[in-house]
């Protein structure tokens, strides 16, 4: 199937309005970051008991979205599934900006972001036994591979694309498993500690990446008034169904093992404590149960609007999954000594949502929105609309 | 090379918090405010926890002073990406503020809650005394660094005292001890070389049964407790 791609015009009022809105929020986010950098992290919600807050939650969420969308692009370029070709370029571009956003997120969370170069001094100043340092290689490499891959797609070098695509999927899987390993290898925190964590992260990434891609594709085609092949979206939603089942099974096994001794208290606290609504409501409800009901429903599953709703629920729900891992994961007090520990050392930490942190988080998202818009305007990411009886020159890839 | 360790006799500890106070004064740790305490942002290099078991009137409260355990298999050293926290040859785990990037991974990994994140620029009156100027000839960790927010802090076993004592040829464990050991009114804490069979810590460990905290994680920590 020959397909030509084009840029969008980007001259409409809505485009500029969105551009300005995103710029303002990005700027506000940057100011909030400077406030937290200059006056210290006490303006954020994190503390010594819950050391990781929203930036890390968002980071692992974005990494998930990124690799998911990259793996999907490979469906076309590596496995030759022609029906996904119209969205393949967009998926690669989305993957690049999302990993970029994730790396920004890590930098925002550092107490001393000016020293973040130390994370990339591999084997010289880094402790390579640390999962963080290994992930530095994975994230940096992933960004580079993504850029080269996109470059190859634009240059339409068929063989090279196929090769890069294969490397990209393998690497994307590694990025995910590496991110899962950051959490899964910490024996101290029972909610984190699990050998299944890398695989859980991988499947969560696929689910959220695919759901985001469905939303991005439908929205972009609609705003740019391109004709969308609905069957394409339904085939994606069928894939989404399967991936949600895989993820649900992974999480089920993970949580079940944590309900057995030793150290079952933190998991029970997660299920019943103050964060239980995030776990049951957002993670289980929004990410697993509701989308599955919609997608398996004989009528709703065949309706584009409902598929969109399900995708939205998944994207929000997976965010809930990340939140209910990172924040309650460290909040429960550790059993230093047998017996009930009195005072603050025996009480669970709380995570207040502060304005600075909220605007900083919003700024991260709008920065990526901005990059997405700029990309649409300057790069040939979208297929030329074929319904308008155009006769585009067929591309080789 | 010695392997420094500490023995804490829980039978003698009265929970007076003199060790916590001595630590704050010696290492110039900020006092913290009630607000910090509520938000769990105050910095402790040494803490004393109370663990109760049983029900009134049959209740037992144990007071457990907890400095950094200076584990031989320290999880914080394994996870630090920037080599900011490392094990010295004498077994002390130190945290170099100049290398620390503030990723807080060590706080997540530490099984003893020994690490605190410095989350704000403290005012002068929140310290025991002003920071001493750093010794720029030293490439490793400075004993009294000018504090910055955004890094992780923890107990150092008062390595500056030990290094100074060795230089002056004093007996470590008798004449020179960490501040918390020195200030303990009940003499519940003992400090010394675990590998030296003649040291007081070795004598205590061989004379009584001892425990280490969270042994199930196999951290091989060097702070031993003599139970009641």
Interface residues (C-beta under 8 A of the other chain):
Chain A: X37 X39 X40 X41 X42 X44 X46 X47 X48 X49 X50 X51 X52 X106 X109 X110 X111 X112 X113 X115 X116 X118 X119 X125 X126 X127 X129 X130 X131 X132 X133 X136 X182 X186 X187 X188 X189 X192 X262 X330 X334 X335 X336 X337 X338 X339 X340 X341 X342 X343 X344 X345 X346 X349 X352
Chain B: X36 X37 X39 X40 X41 X43 X47 X49 X50 X51 X52 X53 X60 X61 X62 X64 X66 X75 X77 X78 X79 X80 X81 X82 X83 X99 X100 X101 X102 X103 X104 X105 X107 X108 X109 X110 X111 X112 X113 X115 X116 X117 X118 X119 X120 X121 X148 X149 X150 X151 X152 X213 X214 X216 X217
